[in-house]
Amino acid sequence: MISLTVFVGALLTFAPAAFARADGGQGWWGESTDKQITDVMFITIGFFPALVLVLSLIQWRLDKRKHARMDAAKARKASPDWRGGW
C-alpha cells in the first residue's frame, strides 16, 4: 500500500512537467494538422477490428487442430488395432 502511495505521488509530482513541453506541443513530425490526426484515428479504428479478426482466425485454427487431435485419440481408443495385447 505504501509503494502504491509513493508511485501515485511521484506521478502527480511529475505530471505538470510531462504536459509542459518546451517545443510548444509539437509532435515528432512538427505541428499536426487536422487531416493528419483524422488519418491516424482512421488507421487506429481499422487496426483494432483487423487485430480482433486475425486473433480470432488464429484461435479458430488452434481449436480446429485441438478437436482433430481429440477425435483422432477417440478413434484410436475405439479401434481394435490399437487396444494392445498380442
Secondary structure, DSSP 8 states (H G I E B T S, - for coil): -HHHHHHHHHHHHHHHHHH--TTTT-BTTBS--HHHHHHHHHHHHHHHHHHHHHHHHHHHHHHHHHHHHHHHHHHHHH-GGGS---
